[in-house]
Amino acid sequence: ALGLTAPANGQGDAAPWVLRRGGHGCGTLSASSTAIFYRADNPTMYQFGTGPRKLTSVSRPGCWINMIPAGGLVLIPEASSGCSCSFSIQTSFAFIPTKQQQR
């Protein structure tokens, strides 16, 4: 588990919370202004206010900073070639927000 301090609650006070990565939690966290991205067996997004959500279950990010939130996208470069894990799709991903998630 990773203990973090949440953004201010509107009254200037920060609220503590805990992020439990689960799965094979190696790799480094990356973040945008609205979410944290990390490996928990599969690429996972922890969106502030709604909690964790797997982005895909057919591949895995590498063990370093391989989930890059930039320009409204989440980019995951291929990092599993040569790996003997059970994820069969070795490719890069680019995720865009769905209409219902856009503000």
Beta strands, then each sheet from edge to edge (+ up, - down):
strand 1: 2-8
strand 2: 14-19
strand 3: 30-31
strand 4: 35-39
strand 5: 43-47
strand 6: 51-54
strand 7: 68-70
strand 8: 73-76
strand 9: 93-95
sheet 1: 1+ 2-
sheet 2: 3+ 4- 5+ 6-
sheet 3: 7+ 8- 9+
end
